[in-house]
Amino acid sequence: MRLVGPSGEQVGIVPLAKALELAQEYDLDLVEVAATARPPVCKLMDYGKFKYESAMKAREARKNQAHTVIKEMKLRPKIDPHDYDTKKGHVVRFLKQGDKVKITIMFRGREQSRPELGFRLLQRLADDVQELGFVESAPKQDGRNMIMVLGPHKKKTEAMAEARAAADARKAERLGRGPAADDVDDDVAEVEETEAVEAEVEADAADDAAVVEDAAAEVEQPAEAAQDA
């Protein structure tokens, strides 16, 4: 076999018995690193340390690995201004995190005859968040819905790095301000959690209302046909 020393130096071609003797002498492991080579290549190393370092490198690589996620936000053509601001806030947060956002305008009943309402709303949203994202997929009609995709200006890795830096800064500030600061931070976290729950409740209510309007539209269509007749 061709033997490589613990520091990467070439020992040369040696018999197996000699390689095992050297491994025992250095108190190291004899590890085959290239089985298909002729002759096979083996190296003297601390295999336990090698496995540990490899695991740490893989863990660090996974930590820095970024997966772009596509978030979805649903709006109605005649959305209330307060609801629009709430939805826009979620879109801003997603873009700051480096995620793409799929915006869906849901048309119900007679709204389907006014696609320009959805187009103007999507254009307005794109203009409001243009500092954070860009229109990756232009608005297009898809059945009863109109869809647009926004992409973030920042890469996911950059957003993750900024988020970690901000978290470290907040942690350092909390440690420096004392117990009273912890109470304030807890209050802020509680408010943010409450706002998130309220947003989810609003979204669920909007979906329920859409289902009711769908049923009403199906009832109205036969009635209108009967009046025309």
Buried (B, 14 or more C-beta within 10 A) or exposed (E): BBBBBBEEEEBEEBEEEBBEEBBEEBEBBBBEEBEEEEEBBBBBBBEEEEEEEEEEEEEEEEEEEEEEEEBEBBBBBEBEEEBBEBBBEBBBEBBBBBBBBBBBBBBBBEBBEEBEBBBBBBBEBBEBBEEBBBBEEEBEBEEBBBBBBBBBBBEBEEBBBBEEEEEEEEEEEBEEEEEEBEEEBEEEEEEEEEEEEEBEEBBEEBEEEBEEBBEEBEEEEEEEEEEEE
